[in-house]
Amino acid sequence: MKIKLVQSGGFLPVTKEAVTDVDWTKEESKKFLNEIAADDKKKSSQVRDGIDHTIEIDNKEVPVDLEKASGKYAEVIDHLRKNLKIVKT
């Protein structure tokens, strides 16, 4: 299963993406999304120089709070963060 992290916004608005493969069940991917889902729907793009993160998995795009990840999920997020590449400026 592929997971894509998309980071957008910032002082100089750019979009960055990273993709990785994981060997998770559908149930595990749901647990992952529930753990890191953003608490509110307010996008930080409404905040000057804010940065938004979304995860794309199982044909779903979910706004996330990366700091909420723990355990093996934190390892996946860390790997994705380290591999972000600019796709749009």
N, C-alpha and C positions, 0 to 999 in steps of 0.2 A: 504494500500500500504506500502511496506517495503522500507526503505532507509538504505543503508549500507555505513558507512564511513570507508575508508581504509587509514591508515597512514603507510608510509614506509620510510626507510632510517634512517638517523641520525648518530651520532658518533659511536654507536654500532648498526649496521643495524638490525632492527627488523621490523616486520609487525604487526600492531595492527588493530583490527576491532571492530566496534560497529554497532548494528542494532536496528532500532526502527520502529514502525508502525505509520503512519500518515493517516488521513482521508482527502486526497486531491484528486481533480480531475486531469485528465491528463493535462489539461491546467495549473493548479496550479503547478504541478511538473515541467512543461516546464519553467514556470516563475521562479521557484526556481533555476533550473539549469542555466538559462540565467543570473540570478543575481550573482551567485557565481562562474561561469565558470572562469578558469584561463585566464589571458590576453594573454599569449603566450604559445606556445607548448613546450618551453624549460623546461625539467624536472630538478628539483633541485638535482636529483641524479647525475647530471653532475657537481654539485657544491660539493666540499668536505663537508661532514657531513650534506648535505641538506636533508630536509624532504619533501616528496610529500604527497598530500592528493587527494584522488579520492572519488567520490560519485557514488554508483551504485543504479540506480532507473529505473524502466520501462525497464529493460534489456539493459540499457545503462551504460557505465562506463565513467565518465567525470572528467578530472583533474580540481580541484577547488582551489580557494583562499578563505579560511574560513573567513578571515577578512572582506570580502565584504558582508557577510550576515547581513541583518537588520530585525527588527521586529520579526514576528513569526518565520521566517527562522533562525534568530540568536538563538532563543530559542531552536530550533531543533538541530542546530549545537552544541550548548553548552551542551545539553543533550548527544549527541553522543560523544563529546570529553571527558566528564566525565566518560563515560562507555567503553572507549577503553580497549580492552584486547589483550594481546600478543597471536598471532596465529602462528608466525614463526620467528625464529631467524637466 
